[in-house]
């Protein structure tokens, strides 16, 4: 498989991620999840029209995010787009069946004419475990064994496999086959063990940078490249997923994003025992080396180019849907990202 189609540090691909965040309607009440899903499809159509390279949809099982079946949403998007690559951010492999995941994304690859990808992860939310009758005590074992099986399926040859999370397989073949292979990334939150595991299977890496600074991930990316060499694999793509928002000016982008970012992170913080999200935290993250890519097209382009150089990225993925940020503001952010930010990033990188 030619993985340069995913991007290279010299010519990175630029994409978008969403969890199908549920926005508020005119009455101030949350929209239906059905409407939120339809908004995702419209946003993906625009991303394709403005020339972006990738559109990722994350899997969640909770009321503030509408997408629990990303492959179905991506199939709908495939029928309305022409060139943009389509994948997940992430698929929670721990609580799914690796064979069914492979079959669904091989099918997506067929209906999209070879544009499918999948990013495999454990997920930062754990609602899927009790929902599907799984124990969090098995959190590590489930992901480790299921990733091992999924990696075996990627060769699209008869698979013989044995583990503890499902009955053994003897010479099993999985259908449909893809035309040119299925790109599969591993999404990580920052643990060295996860990085080394991805490298051991020769799978590309996505780092989720949602706090602190991208600079903090330099040692992990370096570890990934060392591990690839140790396991006998060549250089593979590294991507970064970070939240952000683009508007005409820095001031407008920050004022549009902040209340929705604060509400979303405060809610999650209450669930996890964190304190309320503050304006100080927001401004620190929105600084030139922080984790939020928010601002005017020039500000965001400069920051993406810096992140690409700093981490040697082959792809950058902007998590553009932030909490209850309105659909119209998301659309404008996508338009600016595709028509102004992306060309400017390429210009900055060409300048060296």
HELIX and SHEET records of a PDB file:
HELIX    1   1 UNK A    3  UNK A    6  5                                   4    
HELIX    2   2 UNK A   33  UNK A   49  1                                  17    
HELIX    3   3 UNK A   70  UNK A   78  1                                   9    
HELIX    4   4 UNK A   93  UNK A   95  5                                   3    
HELIX    5   5 UNK A   98  UNK A  111  1                                  14    
HELIX    6   6 UNK A  127  UNK A  131  1                                   5    
HELIX    7   7 UNK A  136  UNK A  138  5                                   3    
HELIX    8   8 UNK A  139  UNK A  153  1                                  15    
HELIX    9   9 UNK A  192  UNK A  200  1                                   9    
HELIX   10  10 UNK A  214  UNK A  217  5                                   4    
HELIX   11  11 UNK A  218  UNK A  230  1                                  13    
HELIX   12  12 UNK A  250  UNK A  272  1                                  23    
HELIX   13  13 UNK A  279  UNK A  285  1                                   7    
HELIX   14  14 UNK A  297  UNK A  311  1                                  15    
HELIX   15  15 UNK A  327  UNK A  336  1                                  10    
HELIX   16  16 UNK A  337  UNK A  341  3                                   5    
HELIX   17  17 UNK A  342  UNK A  351  1                                  10    
SHEET    1   A 9 UNK A  85  UNK A  88  0                                        
SHEET    2   A 9 UNK A  54  UNK A  57  1                                        
SHEET    3   A 9 UNK A  13  UNK A  18  1                                        
SHEET    4   A 9 UNK A 315  UNK A 319  1                                        
SHEET    5   A 9 UNK A 238  UNK A 246  1                                        
SHEET    6   A 9 UNK A 204  UNK A 208  1                                        
SHEET    7   A 9 UNK A 183  UNK A 188  1                                        
SHEET    8   A 9 UNK A 117  UNK A 121  1                                        
SHEET    9   A 9 UNK A  91  UNK A  92  1                                        
SHEET    1   B 6 UNK A  85  UNK A  88  0                                        
SHEET    2   B 6 UNK A  54  UNK A  57  1                                        
SHEET    3   B 6 UNK A  13  UNK A  18  1                                        
SHEET    4   B 6 UNK A 315  UNK A 319  1                                        
SHEET    5   B 6 UNK A 238  UNK A 246  1                                        
SHEET    6   B 6 UNK A 293  UNK A 295  1                                        
SHEET    1   C 2 UNK A 159  UNK A 161  0                                        
SHEET    2   C 2 UNK A 169  UNK A 172 -1                                        
END                                                                             
